[in-house]
Amino acid sequence: MKPIVTIVVVPRERFSCTQASLESIYAHTDFPFKLIYVDGNSPAKVRRYLETQAQEKQFEIIRTNYYLSPNHARNIGLSRVDTKYLVFVDNDVIVSPGWLTALVNCAEETGATVVGPLMCEKQPIHQRVHFAGGESRVVTDVKGRRHLREKMYKQGHNAVELRPQLKRTQTELAEFHCTLVRREIFDRIGYLDEAMLNTKEHLDFCMTVAQVGGTVYFEPESLVTYVPGPPLEWTDLHFYMLRWSDAWTLGSLQRLREKWNLSEDGYFQTKYKKLGVRRIATIIKPFVRQVSFGFENKPLKRTMKKLDRKFNRYLSDRYAKMLPQRKLELPPIQKATVPPELAKA
């Protein structure tokens, strides 16, 4: 039987989880699927591993010689999808048995446009809830100002204890760590917005889907975990710093505000104050403690933060100048070819 779903794996923030993530997909997925692996300039060791796996398991690799912003990577994969459904999966996600079957069943039985799983975070896997549905919409105050309403349900709860209480439900938000999408929606909304460079692109997507009458569902029978972490290897550092660059974050927030005509309220002010927080937490603080024999060493940390901001600006400026010459031009979105007997929902 021809698969009706394509898994599109894309880089998230590092490459050192590639093998564990890919192996979990092939170990725990019994529903027939195609797989497209978007490899955005991974280091040589990872590239060789993916090439070997692609030959062995017969999946398609699309490789670029430059790093990819998340939505650009997803669009590259999307451009090759011709099945009824696709599932965007980040390359640091570990899935559990039956995860894909549950997502497809939900879409087939409800007619959902988008289906998100019970998303856990960190190690040990499948223990700590990151996301169990949520809210994403624009609200207008008494003065006519537009504000973003964002809320993630059950974050931080114990997944083992919580899961028996959860039920499939319509919601407003799914995250791109792992989410199933009915491919025909892109015939109506086009490609994902690549001006959303590194943050809140899932909110923008879900609100766009809702705007054209699509629906989002949460399916707790599907359980996956994303494993964030510091750039564990030197070959991760460059991509990680670009991925979480100040320029990409500010550009994304500006695009979100302008696109949805949002007030520059406390929500955005808080985001501005947190610029660079990931780089500080995962690179600068560990480095300072290491060279300071375990002490915090605030003067060194302040110096490192200043150097980081300058170097980060250099990285993002260099990338912006280089990208127009390298960026792939995407073809028109392919129509899904779904046999009539499979087009139930």
Salt bridges, closest charged atoms under 4 A:
GLU13 OE2 - ARG12 NH1 3.05
ASP39 OD2 - ARG63 NH1 2.66
GLU51 OE2 - ARG47 NE 3.85
GLU56 OE2 - LYS57 NZ 3.29
GLU60 OE2 - ARG80 NH2 2.42
ASP82 OD1 - LYS34 NZ 2.84
ASP90 OD1 - ARG74 NH2 3.72
ASP90 OD2 - HIS177 ND1 3.44
ASP92 OD2 - ARG12 NH1 3.02
GLU108 OE2 - LYS84 NZ 2.71
GLU108 OE1 - LYS344 NZ 3.93
GLU109 OE1 - ARG168 NH1 2.86
GLU121 OE2 - ARG128 NE 2.53
GLU121 OE1 - HIS130 ND1 2.76
GLU135 OE1 - ARG137 NH1 3.27
GLU135 OE1 - ARG149 NE 2.82
ASP141 OD2 - ARG145 NE 2.86
ASP141 OD2 - HIS147 NE2 2.83
GLU150 OE2 - LYS200 NZ 3.07
GLU172 OE1 - ARG137 NH1 2.82
GLU175 OE1 - HIS130 NE2 2.84
GLU175 OE1 - HIS177 NE2 3.52
GLU175 OE2 - HIS202 NE2 3.63
GLU184 OE2 - ARG188 NH1 3.82
ASP187 OD1 - ARG183 NH2 3.02
ASP187 OD2 - LYS335 NZ 3.77
ASP193 OD2 - ARG255 NE 2.74
ASP193 OD2 - LYS259 NZ 3.01
GLU194 OE1 - HIS72 ND1 3.21
GLU194 OE1 - LYS327 NZ 2.71
GLU201 OE2 - ARG74 NH1 3.23
ASP204 OD1 - LYS259 NZ 2.96
GLU219 OE1 - ARG168 NE 2.60
GLU233 OE1 - LYS45 NZ 3.79
ASP246 OD1 - ARG279 NH1 3.04
GLU264 OE2 - ARG257 NH1 3.89
ASP265 OD2 - HIS147 ND1 2.60
GLU296 OE2 - LYS301 NZ 3.20
ASP308 OD2 - ARG279 NH2 2.80
